[in-house]
Amino acid sequence: MAQFTDEQINEIWNKGLQDSKFDPDFVRRDACGAWMIRGRYNDRKSPFGWEVDHIYPESKLKELGVPNELIDNMVNLRPLNWKNNVSKGSDYPHYQSKSKASTFKDSKGKNFDINIDCEDEKEINDEIQQQIEELFKGYRL
């Protein structure tokens, strides 16, 4: 598993989707729409924990002999809620997500933003796929 500097982790975090309800330094959404809390990096005990996802799977790139510095290029990295990262596994460009944001209303009518379990099919968008293809153009993806 790759080790990232604090600067790299901040750059990856900044790729998360902002929501006007929350300070983006503390809360963002991943590409599947699930909430992530900045302080919950690598925390699989939290429903808001997140990890660094290799968009094009690290395991597949290693099989192709791609060097680590290219595998860990910022183009290939993004923040992903840990449940979505686990369910994505080594799938590309289509993958399953297991968590997404939802609003829960309690008996007093107060709203809470939570993550709920789901079974959604996702696909890496075309622009990112093109960037990935360019990054790894010397390898047979």
N, C-alpha and C positions, 0 to 999 in steps of 0.2 A: 504494500500500500504506500502510495506516495506521501511524502512529508512536504508540507507547504509552509512558507514563511507567513508571518502575520500580514505583510504587505500583499502577498498573493491571495490570502484568504479574504482580505478586505476587497480586493479587486473582483474576486469571484462573487462575494456577497453583493456587490454593487450591480451584478448582472441579474439579480432577483427583481421581480416585478414590484413596483411601488403601488401602494394603495393610499389614497388621500386621507383615510381615517387614521393612519398610523405614521409615526416618525420612521422614515426609511432606514435610519441608522439602527433601529431596533427590531422592526417587523417588516417582512416582505412576503411575497408569494413566490412559489416555484413555478416552473413551466407548466405544471399540471394544475395549478391554481391552489395548491395547499399552502397554509400559513407556515412560516418559519420565523423563529425568534433568533436574532443574531447571537445571543449568549448561549444558545443551545447547540452550537456546532459540535458534531460528533456525539450527540446525546440521544441514544436510541431508547431511553426511558421516557422521553418527553414526546407528546404528539406533535410538538413544534420543532423537534430536533431536525437538523439538516446535515448534509454531507456534500462533499465535492463529487460531482458526477463527471465522468469522462463521457462526453456526448457520443463519440465513437469509442466503443468499449476498449478499455485498456488491455484486457486479456486477448482480444483479437489482434490488436496492434502489436503486442509482444510476439504473437505467433508469426507475424509478418516480418519480424526483425526491426521494427521501428524503434529508434533510440528513445530513451526515457525523456530527454529534453524536448523532443518533438511530441511525444505522447501527452506530456504535461503542458503543452502550449496553451496559452489562455483561450485561444479560439475553441479548443476542445473541452473546456471546463465550464461548469455552471453550478449554481447551488440547487440542490434538490432535497425536498423533505426526505428523511431517511426511509420512510415506507415506500415512497415512489422510487428511490434509488435501488432498494432491494428488489422491488417487483420488476424494474427495468432490466436488471441483470445485464446480460451481454447482448440484448436485442438492439437492433438499429436497422432502419430508421423508425420502424413501428415498435411500440412497446405498450405494456399495460401499466396504468397508474392505479394505486390503491388508496390514495388519500386526496381529498379536496376540501376547500373551505366551504363552510356553511354558516348560517346564522341560526342560533337556538334562542327561542323565546321562553323564559321561565314563567311560572304561574303568576308572577306579579307583572308580567308584560315587559320585563327588561330583556334586551337583546344581548347575546354573547356570540362572539365570533369563535368558531371551533373548527376543527378538522373532522370530517366524517369518512368512514370507509366507503370505498367505491370500487367499481370494476370498469374503468374507462380505457378505451383504446386511444393511444396518442401517436403522433408522428412528428418527428423533427421537421421544422418548417424548411421550405425550399432554400431560403437564403442561407441558413446555417448549413444545410447539406452541401451547398455549393462552396462555402468557406472550408468545410471539412475536406471535400474533394480536392480543393486547391492546396490545402495544408499537406495532405498525404499523397500528392499527385505522383510521387516516385514509387508508390507502393500499390499493389493490386488489391484494392478494397472490395 
